[in-house]
Amino acid sequence: MITGKNYIGSQLIASGSKTYKTINPQLNIENPWTFTEATPQEIDQAVTLANNAFKIYRNCSDHQKAAFLNTIAEEILTLGDELLDVYCTESGFPKGRAEGERGRTIFQLRSFANMLTEGSWLEATIDTAIPNRSPLPKDDLRKMLVPLGPVVVFGSSNFPFAFSTAGGDTVSALAAGCTVIVKSHSMHIGTGEMVASAVIKAAQKHKMPEGIFSNLIGSGVTLGTSLVKHPLVKAVGFTGSINGGRALFDLASQRPEPIPVFAEMGSINPVVILPGALEKNSQKWATAYAGSITLGTGQFCTNPGLLLGIKGENLNQFIRQLAEEIEKIQPSCMLHPSIKADFNNGREKIRAQNGVTTVAEFKGEIAPNYASQTILTVDGETFLENPTLRHEVFGPFSIIVQCDNNEELETIINKLDGQLTGTIIGEPMELNNYKMIVDALQNRVGRLIFNGVPTGVEVCASMIHGGPYPASSDSRFTAVGIHAVKRWVRPFSYQNWPDELLPEALQDNNPLNIYRTINDIITNKTI
C-alpha cells in the first residue's frame, strides 16, 4: 500500500529525483520503501489545487464537513493492523502505543464532527437594526467565524498519528472549512502516506473538491520554506523544535502578506514540589515522576524536565527515592538515531556545566537507539546564573533544582521561558502559603496541574495545549481540543445584508437551530 509518492490532491505523483528512506529505530536499519521528494512544480500544483478547492469547500455545510471527518475516521480504522505495523516500524513505539494514539486520533476526528453538528462554534452574533433610534438609526449587523484559506500542516516526529497527517492541526483546519497541505514528517513518511490515503478516500466518497487535501514529501528546510512562502497559503500549523518553529514564524512574517504560524515548540514543564507533599508521601511522588519522566522514552512535549524544591532532608529523601525508582525502569527506544544523538548531546552539555551533579542514570547495556534515563541536580543560585541549564533535553531527562528559600524559588519561576505546563505538588492547605509561587507559575504556563504529572493531554474542550513563547507562538490558542479550530478562522460581519442571502447561521429563522447571541442574549430562537 506504500508507493513512496506524493499525494497532489488525489493523484499519486513522483516526478522528482531526490529520494528518502525511513529508519526502523528498533532494528537500527533502513526500511524497504523509497520516498520521492516533491518538486517545486508539484508544490505549486498542490497549493494551487488547495486554493481552488477552498473556494468550494468553504461553502460546504457543517453537516457535510462532519460527515467527511467521520468517514476519515472510518477509513483510518479500515487500514487495520497494517497501518499499526508501519507505525511501529517507523517510530520504534510498541503496538499498544500505536493503538492508543490511533484511538486518540479517531476521537479527535469524531469530536470535531460533533462540534460541527452542534454549530455554536461559529459564534454567530446578531445585533438587529433599530431604524428609528435617535439621533442616528442603528444598522443590522451579523457576525460569524469564516475560514482563512489553504493551511500548511507540518507533521510532528513524536506523534505519527495524533499530531501529523490527520492529527489535530489537520482535522481542526478541515473543520474550520480550510483546505490542507501536509508536509509529511521525514521519520514516518510511510505512516503518513497510508493515513493520507484514508483522507483521500473519504474526500472522494463525499465528492469533496479535488485538492482539499495533499500530502507532500521532502526535507524540512526546502519543502517547508517553499510552502510557507507560497502566496496562496494563508496559515501554518507546526509541532516541533523551537528552532524549526521560529524559522517558519520568521519566514511567514517576512512575506509581502504575513500569515499566522501556530507553532507548538519547546517546554521543560516545571514541577514545584512543596514541603508538605514530601513530608507526607515522598515515595508516592518519586514513583509517579520516575514513570512520567520515562514515559514514551521522554518524547512527550509535556515531559517534566525541571523539578523545583526547597533544600532540606525531605527533598534529599525524594531525590534518593526518585533515583532508585528511575534506575529500575528498563530503557526504551527513541524515535530515530538523530533524536538519540540530540538527547545524548543535550544531556552531556548540561552535565558538563559547573555545579551540576548526576544523581541517577541507567547504567546497564542498551540497544543502539535506546536512551539511558538521567536525573541531574543543581542549586538554585547556579541555575539562575546559567541559562544553559534551562534548555530542553528531549528524552528521559530531568534536572532537580534545590532552592534556598521561597524567594529564590519564585525568582527562578519568573525567569523561566514560557511553558506548556506547570505543576504544583503539595497539600491543599499549603497553597495559601505559596500564592506568589502559584501566581508566578500561572504567568509562565498554559496549563496548571495540582498533584499530578504533566504527561497525558486530555482531548477535550477545556484543554489548553499551548503557552507563552516559546511553548507556542501565540498563547491565545490551543493545539488540542475543539477550540483549536479558532486558529484557522477570522471574524466576519455582514451589515444590512438581505436575509435570504446570509449564511444559514445568521438568517432570521435559524434553519440550523444553533445557539446564537442575539442582541446580547444567547438563544436558539428565531428572530
Secondary structure, 3 states (H helix, E strand, C coil): CCCCCEEECCEEECCCCCEECCEECCCCEECCCCEECCCHHHHHHHHHHHHHHHHHHCCCCHHHHHHHHHHHHHHHHHCHHHHHHHHHHHHCCCHHHHHHHHHHHHHHHHHHHHHHHHCHHHCCEEECCECCCCCCCECCEEEEEEECCCEEEECCCCCCCCCCCCCHHHHHHHHHCCCEEEECCCCCHHHHHHHHHHHHHHHHHCCCCCCCEEEECCCHHHHHHHHHHCCCCCEEEEECCHHHHHHHHHHHHHCCCCCCEEEECCCCCEEEECHHHHHHHHHHHHHHHHHHHHHHHHCCCCCCCEEEEECCHHHHHHHHHHHHHHHHCCCCECCCHHHHHHHHHHHHHHHCCCCCEEEEECCCCCCCCECCCEEEEEEHHHHHHCHHHHCCCCCCEEEEEEECCHHHHHHHHHHCCCEEEEEEECCHHHHHHHHHHHHHHHCCEEEEEECCCCCCCCCCCCCCCCCCCCCECCCCCCCCCHHHHHHHEEEEEEECCCHHHCCHHHCCCCCCCCCEEECCEEECCCC
